[in-house]
Amino acid sequence: MMSFDDWAADSVELRVGDVSVAAQDRGPRDAPVLTYCHGYPSSTHDLAEVFDRLLDWRLVAIDFIGFGASDKPRGTTLTIHRQADAVEAAWAQTGVTTTVLQCHDYGVSVGQELLARRADGSLGVEITGVIWHNGGLYPDLHRQTLGQQLLRDPEHGAEVAAGMTEELFSGGVGVTWGTRVPMTDELIHQMWIGMCRQDGVSMAHELLHYIDDRREHADRWRAALEDNGLPQTFVWGDLDPVSGAHVMERLIERLPDATLVALADVGHWPPLEAPGEVAAAIESHRPAAAR
């Protein structure tokens, strides 16, 4: 896999309000566009191996504000709505008019908000399909890890973030990893490097505001997921203790027309643990005109 630093070096800098956002714009300009909404606490770098497997796609995706190579402002609430605004700004600045959307973890909430804007007629870009990976689509099913619970403690969360080490971070990711492939030290190190940009580790607790956003906007985002009428594919790791097989059970019930790909030996990170299946799911959403 390409290193985080090399991946970030290939990004373009976009201005979104008063912050700088690192955007990936890779692939032929006349190819179908894939927009990737990444997870917490990582970055678009999670998709590097998947994108290497794709044929003739254009990736347009940002490191969310506070993540990866983007600015990490303190003292401001980083809401899901603000991140969705940043995605829309990136589309506008890169000339995207039509895209397939791919969302993982934190990014599923950004994707749901973008779909809600589509439903109310305020989204200026056409979304033709969505690929989803493990995330809190239904907040009542989201099971926080111990690390998240500690970071969300109102009295000690900042202290927990300040004391985080790469070893502790690795342990936190490890409990969400599946059995298909080993979780390597190098993979974790690359994710850690992205977190450490602008001392981002120390604000890990601030980035968890999305959990509150999910509860506040649960009805709006549920409707955006269940009533959008788009082709949707769920490539989902069963072994994820946060948003695993128990979420797939509800998806089977609520979305009978969706394509559901349950990965019995994969945990929370399908783009990293099962890049082949993820790439195949993306290819299945290639617009007919581009086949």
N, C-alpha and C positions, 0 to 999 in steps of 0.2 A: 504494500500500500504506500502511496505517496505520503511523505511526512506532512504534519500539520503546517510547518513553516513553509514548505514548498507550495502546498495548496493555498495558503493565505497569500503568498507572494504573487500568485496568479489572479488574485481577486482584483476587482475594480472598486474604487472608493466612491460611494454615493453620499450626497448630503440629504439627510432627512430631518428637516427642522434644524435644530442646533447640534445634531450629532452626526458623526461619520459612521456609515454602515458599510461593511465589507460584503460585496456581492460577487457571486460567481456568475460568469456569462461564458459558457463553454459550448463548443460545438458549432456546426454550420448555422449561419443566420437564417437560412431558408428551411431549416428542419423543424419538426414539431417541437413545441416547448414543453419542458417538464419543470414545474416549480416545486422545490422540496422545502417543506417546513420541518425543521429538525427538532430534536428532543432536548430535554434538560439533563445534564448541564453542558451539553457538547456543542456541536456546530455542524455546518454543512459538510465538514470533512468526513462525517460518518458515511456519506454517500460515495466516497471516492472509488471504492472497489466496485460498487454497483455501476457507477457511471462508466467505468472501464469496460463493462460488459454490454453496454447499450450500443446499438447501431444507429448512427445518424439521428441523434436527438440533440437539442439545444437545452442545456441546463441554465436556468435563471433562478438564482436562489440567494437569500441573504443569511448571514449570521445575525440572528436577532440582536437587538440592542441589549447590551449586557453580556453577550456571549461571544466566544471565538475571537475573531479579529476585529469585530465591531467595537465602537466606543462603549465604555462601561461607566455610565454616569452614576454618581451617588446622590442620595437625597431626593430621588424622584421615583414615583411609583410606576413600575414598568408593567402596565396592564396588557392583556391580550389584545385589546382594541388598539393600543399604540403599536404593537407588533404587526397587526393586520394593516394598519396605516402604512407602516414601513414597507411591507410587501407590495402594497398598491403603488407606493412611490417608486419602488424598484421597477415594477412593470412599466410605469409611465416613462421613466428615464431610460429604459432599455428598449422601448418600442414594442412591448409585448401586447398583443390584442387577444390571443387565444392560447390556452394552456391546459395541460393535464396537471392535476394537483396531487402531490404525494405528501403525506403527513405522518409524523411519528411522535409519540409521547407528548411533550409540551406543544408540539406543532399541531396535534389534532385539534386543540382548542382554537388556534389561529385559523386552521382550515374551516372549522365550524363557523367561526365569525365571518370569514370571507363568503361562505355559502349563505349565511343569513343575510348578508348585504346583497348577494345575488337575488335572494328571494324577495327583498324589498325594493329591488330595482336600482340600487345605488352603486352596484359594482360595474366598472367600466370595461372589464375584461371578461371574455367568454371562457368558462370552465367546461371542458368536454367530458371529464371523468375524474374519478378520485381513487387513489390507492391509499389505504390506511394501514398503519402498524400500531402495535401496542401503545395504548394511551387511554386517558380518562374520558372517554366519550360520554360516559354516564357517571357523574360525580358520586352517586351513591354506591357505585361499585369500586371506586378507587381506594386501594389499600396502601396507605403511606408506609414507606420503609422506616425503620428506626432512625436512620440518619435524617430523613425528612422531618420526622417528628421532633428531633432534637433541634434542627435548624429553625423550625417554626415556633419554638418556645419564645414567647415575647420577652422574657427576661434574659435568656442565655443564648439565643440564636446567633447573635453577632459574635459572641465569644466562641461558640462552636465553629463558626465559619473561619474565624481568625486562627483557630488551632488545627485546622484541617491539614493533613499531610498527604503526600501521594500514596503512602501505604494505607492510610485510613480510607482514602477515596477508592482505592482498589478494592478494599473489603466491601465498601458500599455497593460498588458495581457488581462485585462477585456474587452477591446474594440474589441478583436479578438475572444472572447468566444461565443459559441452558447447558445441555450435555453434548450437543452435536460437535462443536469445535471448542478447543481450549481458549480461555481468555488469557491472552499473552501479556506479559509485562510491557512489551513494546506498544501494543494497542492502547493500553491504559496510559502509558507515558505520553503518547501523542494527544490523547484527550486532555490529559493534565496540562500539557503545554498550552493548549488553547484556553483552558480555564485561567492559567496564570498570566495571560496577557493583561496588562494594566491592573495587575493584582486582583483579577476577577474572582479568585477563590474567596477573598474576604467579603464578597457581597453575595455569596451563594444563598444565604438566607433571604435576601431581598428578592431574588429571582423566583421564589416560591409563592409569590402573590397570585400566580395563576390558579392555585387551588381555591382561593377565595373567589376569583373570577368565575370559575366553573360553577360554583354553587349559586352565585348571584344570577348567572345567565343560563342556568340549566335548561329552562323551558325553551328559550330562544335557540339554543344550540342543539337540543334534542330534535326540534322540528327541522332545523337545517340539515341534520344528518338523515332523518327518516323520510322527509318529504321532498327531497330535492329532485327526484326523477332522473338522476344521472346514472350512468354505469359506474358501479362502485366495486372495488376489489379489496378484501381484507386479507392481508398476509400476516398471520397472527401467531406469536409464540405461546404455546400452551403453558410452558413452565414458568412464565413470568408471574411472580407472587403479587405484583402490583396491579397489573391489568391483563391477566392471562386468560385461561380457559373459562373462567367464570364470566368474563365479558363476552366471549364468543357465544356462550349459551344465550345471552340476551340478543345478540346480533342475529342468531338463527331464528329467534322468535319474532323480532321486530323488522328484519330486512330479508324477507324470503326470496327476493329477486336479486340480491347481491351475490357476487362470487366470493365464497368464503374458503380460504386456504388455511387450514389449521396445521401448524408445525409442531408435532408432538414432542420433539427433542430440542426446541428452541425456546429461549427465554424472552427477555424484554427487548432485545436488540436485533430484529430481523435484518436490517441493512448490513449489520456487521456479522451476524451469525449465519445468515442464509442469503447471501448476495445473489446467488443463482435464481432462487425462487422470486426474489424481489425484482430482479431485472426482467424475468419472464412476465411478471404481472404488469410491469410498465409497458413492455412491448405489446401486451394484449390490448392496451389502450391507445395504440398508435392510430391516429385518424385515418379513415379509409383512403383519403386522397393521397396520403403519404406512404401507403403500402406498395 
